[in-house]
Amino acid sequence: MNAPVLVLDGPPGAGKTSLLARMVCALADDTLWFTEPNARLSCGLAAPVHPSPAGHTLWFLRHELDKSRAMRRLACDPDTRLLISDRNHLGVLAYCYATRAEDSLPYRTARDFYARRIAPELPETVLTAILLVSPDQSLTRRGNVAELPRWKQWFDEGLLERLHRFYTDIAPSLCPTPPTVINTDGATPETVLAQVAGVLADAGLDQTARRLTSATARAPRPPLDPQFADTYAQLGGLEAFGHPFTPAIAHRGGTVQLCQLGALHRDPAGHTRLWNPLAAPVRRAA
């Protein structure tokens, strides 16, 4: 049986990153995950062709197409019981719907790209959990002020209102199967985790669900592990990666640390690079 793909999506501040940290630390080798797409960490022919909002959106759409194809291959890996994706095409479409940036890609164009190219490539085992949060709660949870200038748009109340409308009214019709929608306003992290565990139990992953609900919460912002410090700095540091949200964890013979906008992986030979399951399956060490 192919491994299910669990997609976590929703507006900023819904608790998606905290949930992913709990899941990755609890499930370890049985799981592969895709971190949030980051055009700043792409290079060569895979990089955005034009530094405009439309150019970056096209990069994200192409990335989701590549990821959909990779999911089909990785879901067949017998060592993997679950694939987790931090956002998918919903995040791209939500941005196109909500943004008012000049030279942005029209929402209809992005939606048509999804329907014609991405949707046919998605595995049949995709499950989606949409984490909702009200705009006020989104701002409060994130301290009301952007830490870096380029993140400022995600603190615009109008943008957050439109994102909430998209994820509430439109996104469910753009999922391969009906999503589980979780309103996180007033919900504890344990309540959200239990609901996601229920999604996995319904998909036949009872043992995985039990491991999740018994997982211990980690520190919300662990330090960057020293073994990744040089590569983190060379690839752009905080501006490119954001903050770490897991400690360094052992995974299939190597070590991985996840950040808000990417992850770093050290293989058994001591080579450190970006974590990228799209390139090839990461298999368990012999």
PyMOL commands that set and color helices and strands:
alter all, ss='L'
color gray80, all
select helices_A, chain A and resi 16-30+39-41+44-46+53-74+89-98+107-121+135-141+149-155+157-174+189-202+206-213+226-234+237-241
alter helices_A, ss='H'
color red, helices_A
select strands_A, chain A and resi 5-9+31-34+82-86+126-132+180-183+249-251+254-259+262-266+272-274
alter strands_A, ss='S'
color yellow, strands_A
deselect
rebuild
show_as cartoon
